[in-house]
Amino acid sequence: MAEQEKAEPEAPAEDREAAPAEKKKDVIPGADLEPIAVEPEERPLSAEERARREAEEEEQRAREAALTADSDEEAKPASRAPAKMEGDSRYLATGKRKNAIARVTLLPGNGKIEINGRSIEEFFPRPLHQTTATQPLAITGYESSVDVRARVHGGGVSGQAGAVRHGIARALIEVDPELRGELKRRGFLTRDARAKERRKAGLKKARKRPQFSKR
């Protein structure tokens, strides 16, 4: 009789179930890929949008030029001569506007204005802010006879220009008390308390309400 081939013993049922479980692992598709940063492309402006933006910029420049011209007309020098200052004299004053605070020092000189260690043209690039800050000097005739050193912090550019003007006007009172009437008449000695109104709950801005929809 031919010898019967012995069949190989079958593996236990537990080992058969564990084998496919080892092959199947929790692998997140694309986990080995590196993320690629895609920058959004800037949408080119249409002719209408470009024209509208240019018109807004032109209107803003014209508005600033008109305000500068009005300030120059109002800043007429006083008839009296400026008072003489001693060589080592220093006159200090503090000016405020909105959230800006300026500590101003006047000393004898030739009209140099320095704000936070920089020239006024560098600190206030716009002519409107330069004119606003130097108005008290222009109307009193001290533009070329004193130097101004100011330290400003807080607020924005417009508020800082107003604070410098307020500080210069108050310092000029220390130089010559007779200038008080002229500066007060023009409003340079009054602390301008106007500020942006705060936003209220339920409104978009200080007073702007959401659009009402009946349905």
C-alpha positions as CSV (number, residue, x, y, z in Angstrom):
1,M,0.0,0.0,0.0
2,A,1.2,3.5,-0.8
3,E,2.0,5.6,2.1
4,Q,-0.5,8.2,2.7
5,E,1.0,11.7,2.7
6,K,0.6,13.3,6.1
7,A,-1.3,16.6,5.9
8,E,0.3,19.6,7.5
9,P,-1.3,20.7,10.8
10,E,-3.5,23.7,10.4
11,A,-2.7,26.9,12.4
12,P,-4.9,27.7,15.3
13,A,-7.9,29.9,14.7
14,E,-6.6,32.7,16.9
15,D,-3.4,33.0,14.8
16,R,-5.4,33.1,11.6
17,E,-7.5,36.0,12.9
18,A,-4.5,38.0,14.3
19,A,-2.5,37.8,11.0
20,P,-4.8,40.1,8.9
21,A,-5.3,42.4,11.9
22,E,-1.6,43.1,12.0
23,K,-1.6,44.0,8.3
24,K,-4.5,46.3,8.6
25,K,-3.3,49.4,10.6
26,D,-5.0,52.7,11.1
27,V,-3.2,54.8,8.5
28,I,-4.5,58.3,7.6
29,P,-4.4,58.8,3.8
30,G,-1.9,61.4,2.9
31,A,-0.3,61.5,6.3
32,D,3.2,61.2,4.8
33,L,2.7,64.2,2.5
34,E,4.1,67.6,3.3
35,P,1.6,70.5,3.3
36,I,2.1,73.1,0.6
37,A,1.4,76.7,1.4
38,V,-0.6,78.3,-1.4
39,E,-0.7,82.1,-1.4
40,P,-3.9,83.6,-2.7
41,E,-3.3,85.5,-5.9
42,E,-4.3,89.2,-5.7
43,R,-7.2,89.9,-7.9
44,P,-6.4,92.6,-10.5
45,L,-8.4,95.8,-10.1
46,S,-10.9,96.6,-12.7
47,A,-10.9,99.9,-14.5
48,E,-13.9,101.1,-12.4
49,E,-12.3,100.2,-9.1
50,R,-9.0,101.8,-10.1
51,A,-10.7,105.0,-11.1
52,R,-12.7,105.1,-7.9
53,R,-9.5,104.6,-5.8
54,E,-7.7,107.3,-7.7
55,A,-10.7,109.7,-7.2
56,E,-10.7,109.0,-3.5
57,E,-7.0,109.7,-3.2
58,E,-7.3,112.9,-5.2
59,E,-10.2,114.1,-3.1
60,Q,-8.2,113.5,0.1
61,R,-5.2,115.4,-1.2
62,A,-7.5,118.3,-2.2
63,R,-9.2,118.3,1.2
64,E,-5.8,118.4,3.0
65,A,-4.6,121.2,0.7
66,A,-7.7,123.2,1.5
67,L,-7.3,122.8,5.2
68,T,-3.6,123.7,5.0
69,A,-4.5,126.9,3.0
70,D,-7.1,127.9,5.6
71,S,-4.6,127.3,8.4
72,D,-2.0,129.5,6.6
73,E,-4.6,132.3,6.3
74,E,-5.5,132.1,9.9
75,A,-1.9,132.0,11.1
76,K,-1.1,135.6,10.6
77,P,1.8,136.8,12.7
78,A,1.1,139.1,15.6
79,S,2.0,142.8,15.3
80,R,4.2,142.9,18.4
81,A,7.9,141.7,18.4
82,P,8.8,138.5,20.1
83,A,10.3,138.7,23.5
84,K,14.0,138.1,24.0
85,M,15.0,134.8,25.6
86,E,18.1,134.3,27.7
87,G,20.8,131.9,26.4
88,D,20.3,129.1,29.0
89,S,16.5,129.5,29.5
90,R,14.1,126.6,29.2
91,Y,10.3,126.7,29.1
92,L,8.4,123.4,29.6
93,A,4.8,122.7,29.1
94,T,2.5,119.7,28.5
95,G,0.0,119.4,25.7
96,K,-2.8,116.9,25.2
97,R,-5.2,115.9,22.4
98,K,-7.3,112.7,22.3
99,N,-5.0,110.0,23.8
100,A,-1.8,111.8,22.8
101,I,0.4,113.6,25.4
102,A,3.3,115.9,24.3
103,R,6.0,117.3,26.6
104,V,7.3,120.4,24.9
105,T,10.5,122.4,25.7
106,L,11.2,125.8,24.2
107,L,14.7,127.2,24.2
108,P,16.5,129.9,22.3
109,G,17.4,129.0,18.8
110,N,16.8,129.5,15.1
111,G,13.5,127.6,14.5
112,K,14.6,124.0,14.7
113,I,11.8,121.6,15.7
114,E,12.6,118.1,16.9
115,I,10.0,115.6,17.9
116,N,11.0,112.3,19.5
117,G,14.6,112.8,18.2
118,R,13.4,113.4,14.6
119,S,12.7,116.5,12.5
120,I,9.2,117.6,12.2
121,E,9.2,116.8,8.4
122,E,10.2,113.3,9.2
123,F,7.9,112.8,12.1
124,F,4.9,114.5,10.4
125,P,5.2,113.8,6.6
126,R,1.9,115.5,5.8
127,P,2.0,119.3,5.5
128,L,-1.4,119.5,7.3
129,H,0.0,118.0,10.5
130,Q,3.2,120.2,10.2
131,T,1.1,123.3,9.9
132,T,-1.2,122.2,12.8
133,A,1.8,121.6,15.1
134,T,3.5,125.0,14.4
135,Q,0.5,127.3,14.3
136,P,1.2,128.9,17.7
137,L,4.7,129.8,16.6
138,A,3.5,131.2,13.3
139,I,0.9,133.6,14.8
140,T,3.2,134.9,17.5
141,G,6.3,135.4,15.4
142,Y,8.5,132.9,17.2
143,E,9.1,130.6,14.2
144,S,12.8,131.7,13.8
145,S,13.7,132.7,17.3
146,V,13.1,129.5,19.3
147,D,13.9,125.8,19.1
148,V,11.3,123.2,20.0
149,R,12.0,119.8,21.5
150,A,9.0,117.5,22.1
151,R,8.4,114.0,23.4
152,V,5.1,112.6,22.2
153,H,3.4,109.3,23.0
154,G,0.0,107.8,22.7
155,G,-2.8,108.4,20.2
156,G,-2.5,108.7,16.4
157,V,-0.7,111.1,14.1
158,S,-3.5,113.7,14.1
159,G,-3.8,113.6,17.9
160,Q,-0.1,113.9,18.3
161,A,0.0,117.0,16.1
162,G,-2.8,118.6,18.2
163,A,-0.9,117.7,21.4
164,V,2.3,119.4,20.2
165,R,0.3,122.5,19.2
166,H,-1.3,122.6,22.7
167,G,2.1,122.2,24.4
168,I,3.8,124.8,22.3
169,A,1.0,127.3,23.0
170,R,1.2,126.7,26.7
171,A,5.0,127.0,26.7
172,L,4.7,130.4,24.8
173,I,2.7,131.7,27.7
174,E,5.7,131.0,30.0
175,V,7.9,132.9,27.6
176,D,5.6,135.9,27.2
177,P,2.4,136.1,29.3
178,E,1.0,138.8,27.1
179,L,0.4,136.2,24.3
180,R,-2.3,134.6,26.4
181,G,-5.1,136.7,24.9
182,E,-4.2,136.0,21.3
183,L,-3.6,132.3,21.8
184,K,-6.8,131.9,23.8
185,R,-8.8,133.7,21.2
186,R,-7.7,131.2,18.5
187,G,-8.4,128.3,20.8
188,F,-4.8,127.0,21.1
189,L,-4.9,127.0,24.9
190,T,-8.1,125.0,25.2
191,R,-7.7,121.3,25.6
192,D,-9.8,119.8,22.8
193,A,-11.9,117.2,24.5
194,R,-13.5,115.8,21.4
195,A,-12.9,112.0,21.0
196,K,-14.3,109.1,19.1
197,E,-17.6,108.0,20.6
198,R,-17.5,104.4,22.0
199,R,-19.4,101.5,20.3
200,K,-22.6,100.4,22.0
201,A,-23.8,96.8,22.5
202,G,-26.1,95.7,19.7
203,L,-24.9,98.4,17.2
204,K,-22.3,98.2,14.5
205,K,-20.6,101.4,15.5
206,A,-21.4,104.2,18.0
207,R,-24.8,104.9,16.5
208,K,-25.0,102.8,13.3
209,R,-27.7,100.1,13.7
210,P,-28.0,96.8,11.9
211,Q,-30.4,96.8,8.9
212,F,-34.0,95.9,9.9
213,S,-35.5,93.0,8.0
214,K,-39.2,92.4,8.5
215,R,-39.1,88.9,7.0
